[in-house]
Amino acid sequence: MNLTIGWLYPELMSTYGDRGNIIFLKKRCEWRGINTEILNLNDGFDAMLLKKVDILFMGGAQDVQQKIVAKDLNARKVKSLKEKIQNNTPGLYICGAFQFLGKYYKDANGKAILGLSIFDLYTENPGLDSPRLIGNIVAKTEKHNIVLVGFENHGGRTYLGKTLRPFARVIKGFGNNGKDKTEGAIYKNSIGTYLHGPILPKNPEIADWLIEKAIEKKYRKKIKLETLDDFISQKAREYILEQLINL
């Protein structure tokens, strides 16, 4: 089996070490004998390349980088990306990328950056005098009841529309906006989240879900991935949880 991971804007949208998610996805595939190609989709990429992609990934960045990406995403690229997401291509979108899938992001100066309007959400930064939402976070996914650990660092407050399900519910930390206990969002096979860390090495079940969905879509058959030895990562997560929950 072969999978192609499309890494959207690796040179612009990778501020918080989220390249670790790409490394982890590739290793999880390799350990199971799945051949993996990483397709770097940098500024100016051809929209036709998206047709080759089986898993999409986009990391986080600051407002300046988001504006550059917004300028590069012409109508053809937006159409192709929307089609991929609507057709259940699995994807992981971190922080700024998560915000970008919504209707708009209003920066600290009140200027709006239009999003792709794929997710029913919007994000607003309350201003330069408002604190960023920073710190370790614990949340439980709504779909599979998996307890996640990660690190969040964002100034924007994201609000989900009524048609969009949160990815998880916050146990400890801020989440999307620090008020409603939602964290991220899930739409079809796409996950948006504020969890850095990066999220996948700390929570390997999410990596395997993305791989599984990609294989099922590409090869049109249900599969059960070979179980890997996650003893070390699970022990690390248990330690983090113990420290955070007992604070």
N, C-alpha and C positions, 0 to 999 in steps of 0.2 A: 504493500500500500504506500501511497505517496500523498503528502499534504503540502500545500503552499500557504505560508503565513505572510499576509500582506501587512507590513509595518508602515503605517501612515505617518509621514513627516518625522522620521527618526532624528533628523538634525535640528528640528525646531521644537518638537513636542516630546521632550525626554528630559525634563528639568530635574526630576526627583528620583533618578536612578531606576525608573520603571523599565529600563532595558532588561532588568532581571527577569521580568515576565517572559520576554522573548527567549532568553537563555533557558529558562525553566521549561517552557512549552517544547522547545526543541529537544531537550534532554529526555523529557517524559515520553516523547515519540521515539527517540533513538533507543531507549531502554526496552521498548516493545517491538523493535524492528521496523518501525514506520519511518520511511525516508521523508525528510523535511527540507524544504527550500524556504529561505527567508528572502522575501522580495521587498527591498527598501523603496518606498514610494515617497521620494523627496520632492521638494518644491519644483514644479514644472513637469511632474510625471504625466505620462500618457494615460488617459482614462481607460483605454483598452486593456491595460495591465490588470485592472480590477477583475476582469473576467476569469483570470487564472487563479484567483485567491480563494482558499478554502476556509481560512480563519483571518479575521481582521483584528488589528491591534493599533491603538493610538494612545500615547501617554499624555502627561500634563505639561503645562508651560505657563508662562506669565502672559499678561494682556498683550504685550508687544508681539510676541510670537503668534498668539491667536489671531491678531489682525493680519499678519502676513499670510497665515493659512487661509483665512477668510477670503483674502484677495486672490489666492491661487486656485481656490475651489470654484472653477467656472461652472456654467450650467451643465455642461456635459459630464463633468466629474461628479457633481451633485446628483444628477440623474442616475448615474451608474452606481454610486454609493447607496442611494436610497433603494434601488432595485435589489442590491445585494442584501441589505438589511431586511427589506420586506419579504424577500425570498428565503429567509431563515438562515442565511450565512452566519455562523456564530462569530461573535466579536466581543472584545473587551475594550472599554473606553474609560480612561482614568482622568479624573479631575477636570482639567480644561477641555479634554476631548469629550467627556460626559456632558459638560455644559454646552459644548458646541453642537450636540445633537438636538438641543432644545430650540425654542423659538427665538430667544435672544439672550445675550449677556450684557448687562449694564455695568460698566466699570465704575471705579470709585469716583470718577469725575462726572458721572452721569451720562456718559456717552454709550449708546447702545451698539453692540456688534451683533448683526443678524446671524442666527444659527441656521441649521439645516431643516428644522421643524419636523424631524423624524420622531423625536420623543415629545410627548405632551408635557413640556415643562418650560420654565424660564428661570433665569438666575440674575440676581441683582446684588451688587456690592453696596452696602449701606453707607459707605464713605470712608475717607481716610482716617477719621477719628474713631471708627469702630474697630474693635479687636478682630484679628483673624481667628478662625476656628482651628486651633492647633492642638495636637496631642495624640496619644495612643487611643485606639477605639476598639470596642468589642461590640459585635452585632450578630444577630441570628438571621439567616436567610429565611424568607417566607416559604420558598418552594420546597426545600429539602431539610430545613431545620438544622443547618450546619452553623456552628458557632465560629465566626470569623474574627481574626485579629488583624490589626493594621495600624497605620499612622495617617492622620489627616492634617492637611495644611492648606486652608483656602479662605479667601476673603469674601467670596461670593456666597450668597444664600440661595439655594435651589428649592423651588416649589413645584411639586408634581401636580399635573392635572388629574381630573377624576378618572380618566381612562387609562392611567398609567400605574402599574404596580411598583412598589418599592422593591429593591433588591433584597433589603434586609431591614430589621428593626434594631435600633440602637439599644444596647444594654448599658454601655458606658462610653461617653464621648459626646460629640456634637451631631454628627451625621449631616444631612443635606442643609439644614438651616439652623440647627441648635434649638428648635422648638417642637417639631412634631414627631421626633424620634424615627423618622424615615432615614434610610441610608441607600443612596444610589437608586437605580431603577432597572427593571428588566422588561424587555420588549421583544417578543418572539425569541430568537436565540442570541440576543445582544444584551450585554450587561454594561451598565454605566455605574461607576462607583468613585468615591473619594478616597478609597483605601490605597495608600502607597505602602511601601515596606520593603520590596514590592509585594503585592497581594498574593500572587500565585505560589511562591515558595513557602509562604507561611500557611497557605490554605490550599493544599494540592488537589483537593476534591474539585475545586473550581476549574483548575487546569484540565483535569480529566473529563469534566463535563463538556468543556469546549472541544476537546479532541474527539470525544465520542460523537457529539453532534455533527462535527465536520465530516467524520468518516461515514456516518449514517446518511448524510445528505449527498455526499459525493458518490458513494457506492450503493446507495439505495437499499440498505439492509440494516436491520437492527444488530447491534454488536454489544458485547460485554468486554471491556478492556481487561487485559491481563493485570492482576493485582501486583502492585509494586511494594517494596519494603519502605514504608514511611515512618518507621519507628523514631528516627532522629527528629524529623520535622514535627511529628505529633508530640513528642516529649518537649520540644522547644515551645510549641503552642500551649501546652499544658502549663509550662512554667510562666509564660507571659500572662496567661489567664489568671493564674494564682496571684501573681503580683498585682495585676490591675484590679481584679474583683475585690481583693482584700485591702486595697488602699483606703 
